[in-house]
Amino acid sequence: MLNVLLADDEPMILKGLMRIIDWEAEGCKIVSAVKNGEDAYNYIKDNKVDLAIVDVQMPVMTGLELIGKVRSEGITDTDFVILSGFRDFEYAQEAMKYGVSDYLTKPVKASQLESAVRKVALQHVSNVQENEMHEKLRRGYLIQYIYSLMIGKASPKQIDYIKENMKLEGAINYVVISLNNIAKLDEMTDEEVDDLKNKIRENCEEFLGEYKDHFLDENAADDKGYDMSFIFCESMASSKKMTDIEFFETLRKKAMSDIPVDLTILVGKTINDITKLSHSYSSTNTMITLRGLHSDKNVFIYDNDIHVSSHNLAKSMVHKDALDNLIAAVVRRDDEAIDQNVDELIERAGSVDYKTVNLNMNYLMFQLIHRAVEIDEMVEQDNILLYIGDDVFSSGEDIRVQLKKFSHEYAEYLEQLRQNAASGGLIKEIEHEIKDHYAENLTLRDLGAKYFINSSYLGQIFRKKFGMSFKDYLNNYRVTVASEMLINSDRKVSDIAADVGYRDVDYFVSKFYEVHGCTPTKYRRNY
């Protein structure tokens, strides 16, 4: 809708202009009607006006003087249409010098005014589209250059571009917004995950306000696309009169508005210059792997929860032999040896607080990840412990109990990997399950329980095999069966929907349309 201002010192002409065409039908709204150029100037200066239709001869300030003043001061990009009772070439020439959109002589015909308004409207749409395209390109370049900087490959020009297009004041952190409930996400279709992430992004950008350009959507290290990220700077919190921790806690609550999953905020290492972003970014990769140790935390800060001094580093690693013995017991799935080695490790460590034990856990986890990858290269290295350690580490239990629980569960996980690698037939079994029971309420959790395999790992290898989520595959199979029923029978669409597992006909139609690009009724007609 274009905001239109009318200016003419003759009341009858002003009223006529307001009624001569259907402004609303032309996509316009008259926001002001004034009697001289000065009043028009004062309104334009303080309000958004897309189009001003002004008389060339008015008291106090003429139409040409108004346009000249607006243009010289650069206060707005309002388009102007001049009205004149004279067919004077000099008036027209001067008006065109100021870049007016049109020059109409009185009495103005409806068709002439409509033509002038439509010309401006088309130009306005073109300008809006051009601005939107420019903004998309600007943001696209910004994100591309930030990703280059994160891996230490940004050029000086790219770094300058980042600094020019971001508000970077004070200390800086790379921050990951991590979606929890991985098993639940694996049950969702890609479209459902995208909708979920779009809602989170909208919530975050609303909270970030003038800093919304700092939001990056994807976390570059997250192959599954479940995590999101942004660049935090100290002024974000101070502008809201919050401490950093208050800012992150509030952001998390805002981001979780009207979404069905929980979120964790991972705040990377603090840096003082954006050129060192790769250091902060790489620290969040460690945090993603280790966050199972801090399941009591909704906001996980590297500088507070991970970082240890070189003195503590040396002190912590004196128990490497005990860790290696524990790792060997886990790989063998020797339950008795696991308990014995955990007891020995805890006794020799002499302390069970997070600060002291973090490095030992880091070493333990990375070694166990390596063992998993040796068995099955398909597993996602960065997410293994996030999957298998779900709810294992909790603040309510003693660290000895937590570590034993984790070690036994990871030993079982490695055994599942061996069985799958040896048989190579698990996915085929799942395919048969889908073909035989597609109309039932199949879930990864139930299939995982039936085949004695972690449901998250099952979802992971399923996506690797077919390039889509389990739920998308199931929907596609149901639609394929329904398509055959539509062609080979005259049964009602609602009955076919129910037969292939859809209780909601509208949902069935939407899924059918996603696959075939048409409704079931049209599909049947065409075939």
C-alpha positions as CSV (number, residue, x, y, z in Angstrom):
1,M,0.0,0.0,0.0
2,L,1.5,3.4,-1.1
3,N,1.2,6.3,1.3
4,V,-0.1,9.3,-0.8
5,L,0.0,13.0,0.1
6,L,-2.2,15.5,-1.8
7,A,-1.3,19.3,-1.9
8,D,-3.4,22.0,-3.6
9,D,-4.5,25.4,-2.4
10,E,-7.9,25.0,-4.0
11,P,-10.3,23.1,-1.7
12,M,-12.6,21.9,-4.5
13,I,-9.6,20.4,-6.5
14,L,-8.3,18.8,-3.3
15,K,-11.7,17.1,-2.7
16,G,-11.9,16.1,-6.4
17,L,-8.5,14.5,-6.2
18,M,-9.6,12.5,-3.2
19,R,-12.6,11.1,-5.1
20,I,-11.7,11.0,-8.8
21,I,-10.2,7.5,-8.6
22,D,-10.5,4.5,-6.3
23,W,-7.3,4.9,-4.4
24,E,-7.7,1.7,-2.5
25,A,-8.1,-0.3,-5.7
26,E,-4.9,1.3,-7.0
27,G,-3.1,0.1,-3.8
28,C,-2.9,3.5,-2.3
29,K,-3.8,5.2,1.0
30,I,-4.2,9.0,1.3
31,V,-2.4,9.9,4.5
32,S,-2.6,13.7,4.3
33,A,-4.3,16.5,2.2
34,V,-2.7,20.0,2.7
35,K,-3.2,23.4,1.2
36,N,0.4,24.7,0.8
37,G,3.9,23.5,0.2
38,E,5.2,24.3,3.7
39,D,2.5,22.0,5.3
40,A,3.4,19.3,2.8
41,Y,7.1,19.7,3.6
42,N,6.5,19.4,7.3
43,Y,4.5,16.2,6.9
44,I,6.9,14.6,4.5
45,K,9.8,15.4,6.8
46,D,8.2,13.5,9.7
47,N,6.2,10.8,8.0
48,K,6.6,8.1,5.4
49,V,5.2,9.3,2.1
50,D,5.7,7.2,-1.1
51,L,3.9,9.6,-3.5
52,A,3.1,13.3,-3.3
53,I,0.8,14.9,-5.8
54,V,1.3,18.6,-5.6
55,D,0.1,21.8,-7.3
56,V,2.8,23.8,-8.9
57,Q,1.4,27.1,-7.7
58,M,0.7,27.3,-3.9
59,P,1.0,30.0,-1.3
60,V,3.8,30.0,1.3
61,M,5.8,27.4,-0.7
62,T,5.2,26.4,-4.3
63,G,5.2,22.9,-5.5
64,L,8.6,23.3,-7.3
65,E,10.1,24.9,-4.1
66,L,8.8,22.0,-2.1
67,I,10.4,19.4,-4.4
68,G,13.6,21.4,-4.6
69,K,13.9,21.6,-0.8
70,V,13.1,17.9,-0.2
71,R,15.6,16.8,-2.9
72,S,18.4,19.2,-1.7
73,E,18.0,18.1,1.9
74,G,17.8,14.4,1.0
75,I,15.2,13.7,3.7
76,T,13.2,11.2,1.7
77,D,12.9,9.4,-1.6
78,T,9.2,10.4,-2.1
79,D,8.0,10.3,-5.7
80,F,6.3,13.5,-7.0
81,V,3.6,14.2,-9.5
82,I,3.1,17.9,-10.5
83,L,-0.3,19.4,-11.2
84,S,-0.4,22.7,-13.2
85,G,-3.0,24.9,-14.8
86,F,-0.5,25.9,-17.4
87,R,1.0,24.0,-20.3
88,D,4.2,25.9,-19.7
89,F,7.4,24.2,-21.0
90,E,9.6,26.1,-18.4
91,Y,7.5,24.7,-15.5
92,A,7.7,21.2,-17.0
93,Q,11.4,21.5,-17.6
94,E,12.2,22.6,-14.1
95,A,10.0,19.9,-12.7
96,M,11.8,17.2,-14.7
97,K,15.1,18.6,-13.4
98,Y,14.1,17.5,-9.9
99,G,13.2,14.0,-11.2
100,V,9.4,14.2,-10.8
101,S,7.5,11.1,-12.0
102,D,4.9,12.9,-14.0
103,Y,3.6,16.4,-15.0
104,L,-0.2,16.7,-15.3
105,T,-2.3,19.7,-16.5
106,K,-5.6,20.7,-14.9
107,P,-8.3,19.7,-15.2
108,V,-6.9,16.2,-14.4
109,K,-8.8,13.2,-16.0
110,A,-9.2,10.1,-14.0
111,S,-7.4,8.0,-16.6
112,Q,-4.4,10.4,-16.5
113,L,-4.2,10.3,-12.7
114,E,-4.6,6.5,-12.7
115,S,-1.8,6.2,-15.3
116,A,0.5,8.4,-13.2
117,V,-0.2,6.5,-10.0
118,R,0.3,3.1,-11.6
119,K,3.6,4.3,-13.0
120,V,4.8,5.2,-9.5
121,A,3.4,2.0,-8.1
122,L,5.3,-0.1,-10.6
123,Q,8.5,1.7,-9.9
124,H,7.9,1.3,-6.2
125,V,7.5,-2.4,-6.5
126,S,10.6,-2.6,-8.7
127,N,12.6,-0.6,-6.1
128,V,11.3,-2.8,-3.2
129,Q,12.3,-5.9,-5.1
130,E,15.7,-4.5,-5.9
131,N,16.2,-3.5,-2.3
132,E,15.1,-7.0,-1.2
133,M,17.5,-8.6,-3.7
134,H,20.3,-6.3,-2.5
135,E,19.6,-7.2,1.1
136,K,19.6,-10.9,0.3
137,L,23.0,-10.6,-1.5
138,R,24.4,-8.5,1.3
139,R,23.4,-11.0,3.9
140,G,24.5,-13.9,1.7
141,Y,28.0,-12.5,1.3
142,L,28.1,-11.7,5.1
143,I,27.3,-15.3,6.1
144,Q,29.6,-16.7,3.4
145,Y,32.5,-14.6,4.7
146,I,31.7,-15.4,8.3
147,Y,31.9,-19.1,7.5
148,S,35.3,-18.5,5.8
149,L,36.5,-16.7,8.9
150,M,35.3,-19.5,11.1
151,I,37.8,-21.9,9.4
152,G,40.5,-19.3,9.2
153,K,40.3,-18.7,5.4
154,A,38.8,-15.2,5.2
155,S,40.7,-12.6,3.1
156,P,41.4,-9.1,4.5
157,K,38.6,-7.7,2.2
158,Q,36.2,-10.2,3.6
159,I,37.1,-9.4,7.1
160,D,36.6,-5.7,6.4
161,Y,33.1,-6.5,4.9
162,I,32.2,-8.4,8.1
163,K,33.3,-5.5,10.3
164,E,31.3,-3.0,8.2
165,N,28.1,-5.1,8.3
166,M,28.0,-6.2,11.9
167,K,27.8,-4.3,15.2
168,L,30.9,-5.8,16.9
169,E,31.4,-4.0,20.3
170,G,33.2,-5.6,23.2
171,A,34.1,-9.2,23.8
172,I,32.8,-11.7,21.2
173,N,31.7,-15.4,21.3
174,Y,30.5,-17.9,18.8
175,V,27.3,-19.3,20.2
176,V,25.5,-22.6,19.2
177,I,21.7,-23.0,19.8
178,S,21.5,-26.8,20.1
179,L,18.3,-28.7,19.7
180,N,17.9,-31.4,22.2
181,N,15.6,-34.5,22.0
182,I,17.6,-35.9,19.0
183,A,15.5,-39.1,18.9
184,K,12.3,-36.9,18.6
185,L,13.9,-34.9,15.8
186,D,14.9,-38.0,13.9
187,E,11.2,-39.0,13.9
188,M,10.3,-35.8,12.2
189,T,10.3,-35.1,8.5
190,D,12.9,-32.7,7.0
191,E,10.0,-30.3,6.3
192,E,8.9,-30.4,10.0
193,V,12.5,-29.8,11.2
194,D,12.8,-26.8,8.8
195,D,9.5,-25.4,10.1
196,L,10.7,-25.8,13.7
197,K,14.0,-24.1,12.9
198,N,12.3,-21.2,11.1
199,K,10.2,-20.6,14.2
200,I,13.3,-20.7,16.4
201,R,15.0,-18.2,14.0
202,E,12.1,-15.9,14.1
203,N,12.0,-16.0,17.9
204,C,15.7,-15.3,18.1
205,E,15.8,-12.5,15.5
206,E,12.9,-10.8,17.3
207,F,14.9,-10.9,20.6
208,L,18.2,-9.8,18.9
209,G,16.5,-6.8,17.2
210,E,19.2,-4.5,15.7
211,Y,21.7,-7.4,16.0
212,K,19.6,-9.9,14.0
213,D,22.3,-9.9,11.2
214,H,24.4,-11.8,13.7
215,F,22.1,-14.9,13.4
216,L,23.6,-17.5,11.1
217,D,20.9,-20.2,10.9
218,E,23.0,-23.3,10.6
219,N,25.9,-24.3,12.8
220,A,28.7,-25.1,10.2
221,A,29.9,-28.2,12.2
222,D,26.4,-29.8,12.4
223,D,26.0,-32.2,9.4
224,K,22.5,-33.2,10.4
225,G,21.3,-29.5,10.4
226,Y,19.7,-29.6,13.9
227,D,21.9,-26.9,15.5
228,M,21.8,-23.1,14.8
229,S,24.3,-20.4,15.7
230,F,25.0,-16.7,16.1
231,I,27.8,-14.2,16.8
232,F,27.4,-12.7,20.3
233,C,29.1,-9.4,21.3
234,E,29.2,-7.8,24.7
235,S,27.0,-4.8,23.6
236,M,24.1,-7.1,23.0
237,A,23.7,-7.8,26.7
238,S,24.6,-4.3,27.8
239,S,22.1,-2.7,25.5
240,K,19.4,-4.7,27.3
241,K,20.9,-3.9,30.7
242,M,21.6,-7.6,31.2
243,T,24.6,-9.6,32.3
244,D,25.9,-12.1,29.7
245,I,24.3,-15.1,31.5
246,E,21.0,-13.2,31.8
247,F,21.1,-12.5,28.1
248,F,21.7,-16.1,27.2
249,E,19.0,-17.5,29.6
250,T,16.5,-15.0,28.3
251,L,17.4,-15.8,24.6
252,R,16.8,-19.4,25.3
253,K,13.4,-18.8,26.8
254,K,12.4,-16.6,23.9
255,A,13.7,-19.1,21.3
256,M,11.7,-21.9,22.9
257,S,8.4,-20.0,22.6
258,D,5.8,-22.3,20.9
259,I,8.2,-25.1,20.0
260,P,8.0,-28.8,21.1
261,V,11.7,-29.4,21.8
262,D,14.2,-28.2,24.5
263,L,17.3,-26.1,23.7
264,T,20.7,-25.7,25.1
265,I,22.9,-22.6,24.6
266,L,26.6,-23.4,24.0
267,V,28.8,-20.3,24.4
268,G,32.2,-20.6,22.8
269,K,35.6,-19.3,24.0
270,T,35.6,-15.5,24.5
271,I,37.7,-13.6,21.9
272,N,38.5,-9.9,21.7
273,D,38.6,-9.6,17.9
274,I,36.4,-11.0,15.2
275,T,39.5,-12.2,13.3
276,K,39.9,-14.9,16.0
277,L,36.4,-16.3,15.4
278,S,37.8,-19.7,14.5
279,H,39.1,-20.2,18.1
280,S,35.7,-19.6,19.5
281,Y,34.0,-21.7,16.8
282,S,36.3,-24.7,17.4
283,S,35.7,-24.5,21.1
284,T,32.0,-25.1,20.6
285,N,32.8,-28.4,18.7
286,T,34.4,-29.7,21.9
287,M,31.4,-28.4,23.9
288,I,28.9,-30.3,21.7
289,T,30.8,-33.5,22.4
290,L,31.1,-32.9,26.2
291,R,27.8,-31.4,27.0
292,G,26.5,-34.7,28.3
293,L,28.6,-34.1,31.4
294,H,26.6,-30.9,32.1
295,S,23.0,-32.1,31.5
296,D,22.0,-29.9,34.5
297,K,22.9,-26.8,32.5
298,N,20.7,-25.0,30.0
299,V,23.5,-22.5,29.2
300,F,26.9,-24.0,28.8
301,I,29.8,-21.5,28.8
302,Y,33.3,-22.6,27.6
303,D,35.2,-20.2,29.8
304,N,33.4,-21.4,32.9
305,D,32.7,-25.0,32.2
306,I,35.4,-26.4,30.0
307,H,38.5,-24.3,30.1
308,V,41.3,-25.6,32.4
309,S,44.7,-24.1,33.0
310,S,47.9,-25.8,31.8
311,H,48.6,-26.7,35.5
312,N,45.3,-28.5,35.8
313,L,45.8,-30.1,32.4
314,A,49.0,-31.8,33.6
315,K,47.5,-32.7,36.9
316,S,44.4,-34.3,35.3
317,M,46.3,-36.4,32.8
318,V,48.4,-38.3,35.3
319,H,45.7,-41.0,35.2
320,K,46.0,-41.8,31.6
321,D,46.8,-45.5,32.3
322,A,43.6,-45.9,34.4
323,L,41.6,-44.3,31.5
324,D,43.2,-46.6,29.0
325,N,42.3,-49.6,31.1
326,L,38.7,-48.4,31.3
327,I,38.5,-47.9,27.6
328,A,39.8,-51.4,27.0
329,A,37.1,-52.8,29.3
330,V,34.4,-50.9,27.5
331,V,35.6,-52.1,24.1
332,R,35.6,-55.8,25.4
333,R,32.2,-55.1,27.1
334,D,33.6,-56.6,30.3
335,D,31.1,-55.3,32.9
336,E,33.1,-56.4,36.0
337,A,36.3,-54.8,34.7
338,I,34.4,-51.6,33.8
339,D,33.2,-51.2,37.4
340,Q,36.7,-51.9,38.8
341,N,38.4,-49.4,36.5
342,V,35.8,-46.7,37.2
343,D,36.4,-47.2,41.0
344,E,40.2,-47.0,40.5
345,L,40.0,-43.9,38.4
346,I,37.7,-42.1,40.8
347,E,39.9,-43.0,43.8
348,R,43.1,-42.0,42.1
349,A,41.6,-38.7,40.8
350,G,40.9,-37.6,44.4
351,S,38.2,-35.1,43.3
352,V,35.0,-35.5,41.4
353,D,34.1,-31.9,40.6
354,Y,33.6,-30.9,37.0
355,K,36.7,-28.7,36.7
356,T,39.0,-31.5,37.7
357,V,37.4,-34.3,35.8
358,N,36.6,-32.5,32.5
359,L,39.9,-33.2,30.7
360,N,39.9,-36.9,31.7
361,M,36.3,-37.1,30.3
362,N,37.5,-35.3,27.2
363,Y,40.2,-37.9,26.6
364,L,37.9,-40.8,27.4
365,M,35.2,-39.6,25.0
366,F,37.4,-38.9,22.1
367,Q,39.0,-42.3,22.4
368,L,35.6,-44.0,22.6
369,I,34.5,-42.1,19.5
370,H,37.6,-43.4,17.7
371,R,36.7,-46.9,18.6
372,A,33.1,-46.5,17.3
373,V,34.4,-45.1,14.0
374,E,36.8,-48.0,13.6
375,I,33.8,-50.3,13.7
376,D,31.4,-48.3,11.5
377,E,32.6,-45.4,9.4
378,M,29.0,-44.3,8.8
379,V,28.5,-43.0,12.4
380,E,28.5,-39.2,12.9
381,Q,31.6,-38.7,15.0
382,D,30.6,-35.4,16.6
383,N,27.2,-36.7,17.6
384,I,28.0,-40.2,18.9
385,L,28.1,-39.2,22.6
386,L,25.2,-36.8,22.3
387,Y,23.1,-39.8,21.0
388,I,24.3,-42.6,23.3
389,G,24.8,-40.4,26.4
390,D,21.3,-39.0,26.4
391,D,20.2,-38.7,30.1
392,V,23.3,-40.7,31.3
393,F,25.0,-37.8,33.1
394,S,22.8,-36.1,35.5
395,S,23.7,-33.8,38.4
396,G,21.5,-35.8,40.8
397,E,23.9,-38.7,40.9
398,D,27.4,-39.3,42.1
399,I,30.0,-39.0,39.4
400,R,31.1,-42.6,40.1
401,V,27.5,-43.8,39.4
402,Q,27.2,-41.6,36.3
403,L,30.5,-42.9,34.8
404,K,29.7,-46.5,35.4
405,K,26.2,-46.0,33.8
406,F,27.7,-44.3,30.8
407,S,30.5,-46.9,30.3
408,H,28.1,-49.8,30.4
409,E,25.8,-48.1,28.0
410,Y,28.6,-47.2,25.6
411,A,29.9,-50.8,25.7
412,E,26.4,-52.0,24.6
413,Y,26.4,-49.3,21.9
414,L,29.7,-50.6,20.5
415,E,28.3,-54.1,20.5
416,Q,25.3,-52.9,18.5
417,L,27.7,-51.3,15.9
418,R,29.6,-54.6,15.6
419,Q,26.4,-56.6,15.1
420,N,25.2,-54.2,12.4
421,A,28.6,-54.1,10.6
422,A,28.8,-57.9,10.7
423,S,25.3,-58.7,9.4
424,G,24.9,-55.7,7.1
425,G,21.2,-56.7,7.1
426,L,19.6,-54.4,9.7
427,I,18.4,-51.8,7.2
428,K,16.9,-54.6,5.0
429,E,15.0,-55.8,8.1
430,I,13.7,-52.3,8.7
431,E,12.7,-52.1,5.0
432,H,10.7,-55.3,5.4
433,E,9.1,-53.9,8.5
434,I,7.9,-50.9,6.6
435,K,6.6,-53.0,3.7
436,D,4.7,-55.3,6.0
437,H,3.5,-52.8,8.5
438,Y,3.4,-49.4,6.8
439,A,-0.2,-48.8,7.8
440,E,0.6,-49.1,11.5
441,N,2.1,-46.5,13.8
442,L,5.8,-47.3,13.1
443,T,8.4,-45.3,15.0
444,L,12.2,-45.5,15.3
445,R,11.8,-46.0,19.0
446,D,9.7,-49.1,18.6
447,L,11.9,-50.5,15.9
448,G,15.0,-49.8,17.9
449,A,13.5,-51.7,20.9
450,K,12.5,-54.7,18.6
451,Y,16.0,-55.0,17.1
452,F,17.9,-54.1,20.3
453,I,19.5,-51.0,18.8
454,N,19.6,-47.4,19.9
455,S,16.8,-45.6,18.1
456,S,18.9,-42.5,17.4
457,Y,21.7,-44.6,15.9
458,L,19.1,-46.4,13.8
459,G,17.8,-43.0,12.5
460,Q,21.3,-42.0,11.7
461,I,22.2,-45.0,9.6
462,F,18.8,-44.9,7.9
463,R,19.4,-41.3,6.8
464,K,22.9,-42.2,5.6
465,K,21.4,-45.1,3.5
466,F,18.4,-43.3,1.9
467,G,19.3,-39.6,2.2
468,M,16.1,-38.8,4.1
469,S,14.6,-39.2,7.5
470,F,12.8,-42.4,8.5
471,K,9.5,-40.5,8.7
472,D,9.9,-39.1,5.1
473,Y,10.7,-42.6,3.8
474,L,7.6,-44.1,5.5
475,N,5.4,-41.3,4.1
476,N,6.8,-41.8,0.6
477,Y,6.2,-45.5,0.8
478,R,2.6,-45.0,2.0
479,V,2.0,-42.6,-0.9
480,T,3.4,-45.1,-3.4
481,V,1.0,-47.8,-2.1
482,A,-1.9,-45.3,-2.2
483,S,-1.1,-44.3,-5.7
484,E,-1.5,-47.9,-6.9
485,M,-4.8,-48.2,-5.1
486,L,-6.1,-45.0,-6.7
487,I,-5.3,-46.3,-10.2
488,N,-6.5,-49.9,-9.7
489,S,-9.7,-49.2,-7.7
490,D,-12.6,-46.8,-7.4
491,R,-12.5,-46.7,-3.6
492,K,-12.9,-43.4,-1.8
493,V,-9.8,-41.3,-1.1
494,S,-10.6,-41.3,2.6
495,D,-10.8,-45.1,2.7
496,I,-7.4,-45.4,0.9
497,A,-5.9,-42.9,3.2
498,A,-7.0,-45.0,6.2
499,D,-5.7,-48.2,4.6
500,V,-2.2,-46.8,4.2
501,G,-2.0,-45.4,7.7
502,Y,-3.4,-41.9,7.6
503,R,-6.3,-41.1,10.0
504,D,-6.4,-37.5,8.9
505,V,-7.4,-37.2,5.2
506,D,-6.2,-33.6,4.9
507,Y,-2.7,-34.7,6.1
508,F,-2.8,-37.5,3.6
509,V,-3.7,-35.2,0.7
510,S,-0.8,-32.8,1.7
511,K,1.7,-35.6,1.8
512,F,0.4,-36.9,-1.5
513,Y,0.8,-33.5,-3.1
514,E,4.4,-33.2,-1.8
515,V,5.3,-36.4,-3.7
516,H,3.2,-36.1,-6.9
517,G,2.5,-32.4,-7.2
518,C,-1.2,-32.9,-7.4
519,T,-4.1,-34.1,-5.3
520,P,-5.1,-37.8,-5.2
521,T,-8.3,-37.1,-7.1
522,K,-6.4,-35.4,-9.9
523,Y,-3.8,-38.1,-9.9
524,R,-6.5,-40.7,-10.4
525,R,-8.1,-38.7,-13.2
526,N,-4.8,-38.3,-15.1
527,Y,-4.0,-42.0,-14.9
